[in-house]
Amino acid sequence: MKRLLLAALAVAVTTSAFAQANLPPGKWWRRPEIVQILNLTEEQQEKLETTFRTSSSDLIDLRGEVEKQNITLRGDLDQAQLDRVAIRRDAQKLSDARGRLFERELMMLADMRGVLNESQWNRMRSGLLERLGNATPQRQKMNDRPNPRRQR
């Protein structure tokens, strides 16, 4: 049941856990402007780096699995004669792979969140990207639009 719920959640969510948490891309804890805004200590930066390093291998493997399942499903859909059973089976495998990736990203995010104090997390959540001018107009428009999936 838990796996099914996670898979359904992953399908409904089109962006990663990090984008949803409004975190800057990449190793944001090493960017001088972010270190300054959040007042990150060297110890916090090292803990964030360690968390990232320990998660990286899993994330690479899980992203690869999602891509493999995408390719398989596309192959099913490109057949002259569609096999609904194969499509459903491979769609479920893709959904499961996305769910595992989302769950791992979310757990890494939770681990990173645990390194930050409440004040730092609130500053991060309150729009660090916008203050730094890194939000693209397209992303801002997407963030401003109501998401019908969230309203269900």
N, C-alpha and C positions, 0 to 999 in steps of 0.2 A: 504494500500500500504506500509506504514512504517513497519507494523508488518511482512508483507511478505518479505520485503527487509532484515529486521533484522534476520528473520528465515533463509533465504537463506545464509546470511553472516555467521550465526552460524554453518550451515552445512558445509560450505566451510572451516571454521576455525576449526582445530582439537585440538587446545590448548586454554587454558583460556586467558583472557585478561591480566592476570598477567604474564604469561609465555611470551606472546608476547611483553610485556613492559620490559622484562628482569629483573624482580624484583626477589629478593631472596624469597624463600618460608617462610611461617610462619610469625611471628611477627618480621620482619626484623628490624623495628625501635627500638627494644629493644636489639638487638645484639650489644655488645660493639664495635666490630670492624667496624660495619656499622655506628654506632653513631659517631665514631671517623672519619671515612673516609668522611662522609657527614657533619660532624660538626653540628649534630642535637641538637637543644636546648631542654630543658625539656618541654617547652611549645609545641614545634612541636611534640615531642613524645606523649604527652597527647592528642593532637588533632588527631594524627594518631590512637591512641588507641580508642578514642571516635568514630572515623569514622568506625573503624573495628567493634567495639561492636554494633553500630547501624545497621550495614549491616549484621552481622553474622546470625541473625535469618532468614532474607530473603534468604540469600545464602543457609542455611541449608534446608529450605523448597523447594527452587528451585532445588537444587541438588537431593533432594528426589523425586521431581516430574519427573525429567529427568530419574532417575533410575526406577521409576514405569512405565514410558512410554517405556523404554527399555525392561522391563520384558514383558509388554503387546505385544509389537511388536515381541519379540522372540517367545512368545506363538503363535501368528498368523503364524509365519514362520515354527513352528514345527508341524502344523496340517497336517494330511494326505492329506486332500483336501484343497488346498490354496484358500482363499477368497481374491481376488485382491482388492475388495472394502474395506474390513476391513484392509488389509495391508496398502493401500494408506491412509485411514483415520487415522490409528494409527501411521503411519510414519509422517503424518502432525502434529499430536499431539506431537510427539517426537521432531520434528523440531521446533515447537512453544515453547516447554518447554526449549530446548537448547537456543533458541533466547532470551527468558526471562532471563535465567541464564547469558548468555553472556552480555546482556544489563546491568544487575544489577552489575556484576563484573566490567564492564567498567565504570559505574557511580561511584562505590567505588574507582576505580583507579583514575578517574578524581578528586574526592574529595581529595584523598591522594596527588595527584600531586599538587593540590592547596595549600597544606600545605608547600610544598618544594619551595625554591627559585630557580631561573633559574640555578644557579651554582650547587646546590645540584641535581637537576633533570638531568643536563648534566652529572654529575659524575655517577649518577645511570645508565643512558642510555649508557654510554661509556664502560660498561663492568665490573661493580662492581663484578659480579659473577666470572668472569675469574680472576680478580685480587686477589680475596679471595681464589681461587683454588677450588671453589664449583661446577664448571661446569664439568659434567662427559664427558668422551671422546665421548660417544654415543650422548649426547645432543649437543656437539660441532659439531659433524659430521652432525647432523640434521640441525643445524643452518647454516652450511656452504653450504648445498645442495640447489640448486635452487628449489623453490616451484612452480610447474606448475600452481597451482591454482592462485597464485599471478600474473602470467604473462598474465592471460586472461583479 
